[in-house]
Amino acid sequence: MSQRQVPCPCCGKLSPWSSDNPWRPFCSERCKQIDLGLWAAEQYRVAGSPVDPLADDGSDHRA
């Protein structure tokens, strides 16, 4: 039985989908870091309603 291959979300190169691939689903640490950088730069967004960061919702967020 051959090992399942999936396209890397960053570059599209086929990479193994197994516990032997430490960067799964990416093909390499480089692609994983590029993807993390895009999240950090807010290039990706999770869908949702807009939120006003200055609005007071009445909750206390202090620990």
C-alpha positions as CSV (number, residue, x, y, z in Angstrom):
1,M,0.0,0.0,0.0
2,S,1.5,3.3,-1.0
3,Q,1.7,6.3,1.3
4,R,-1.0,9.0,0.8
5,Q,0.3,12.1,-0.8
6,V,-1.3,15.5,-0.4
7,P,-0.5,18.9,-2.1
8,C,1.4,21.4,0.2
9,P,-1.0,24.3,0.9
10,C,1.9,26.7,0.3
11,C,3.7,25.5,-2.8
12,G,1.5,22.7,-4.2
13,K,4.3,20.1,-4.1
14,L,3.1,16.6,-3.1
15,S,4.1,15.6,0.4
16,P,3.4,12.5,2.5
17,W,0.5,12.6,4.9
18,S,1.9,10.6,7.7
19,S,3.4,11.0,11.2
20,D,6.8,10.7,9.5
21,N,6.3,14.2,8.0
22,P,6.9,16.6,10.9
23,W,5.6,19.6,8.8
24,R,2.3,17.9,7.8
25,P,0.4,19.2,5.8
26,F,3.3,21.2,4.4
27,C,6.2,19.7,2.5
28,S,8.9,21.5,4.5
29,E,9.7,23.7,7.4
30,R,10.1,26.6,4.9
31,C,6.5,26.3,3.6
32,K,5.2,26.0,7.2
33,Q,7.0,29.2,8.2
34,I,5.8,31.1,5.1
35,D,2.2,30.1,6.0
36,L,2.7,31.2,9.6
37,G,4.1,34.5,8.4
38,L,1.0,35.1,6.3
39,W,-1.2,34.5,9.3
40,A,1.0,36.9,11.4
41,A,0.8,39.6,8.7
42,E,-3.0,39.2,8.6
43,Q,-3.0,38.0,5.0
44,Y,-5.5,35.2,6.1
45,R,-8.7,35.9,7.9
46,V,-11.3,33.8,9.6
47,A,-14.8,34.7,8.4
48,G,-17.1,36.4,10.9
49,S,-18.9,39.5,11.7
50,P,-16.9,42.7,12.0
51,V,-16.0,43.7,15.5
52,D,-15.3,47.2,16.8
53,P,-12.2,46.8,19.0
54,L,-13.0,50.0,20.8
55,A,-16.6,49.0,21.7
56,D,-17.2,48.1,25.4
57,D,-19.2,44.9,25.5
58,G,-19.4,45.0,29.3
59,S,-17.2,42.0,30.0
60,D,-14.2,42.1,32.2
61,H,-11.2,40.7,30.3
62,R,-8.7,41.0,33.1
63,A,-7.3,37.8,34.6
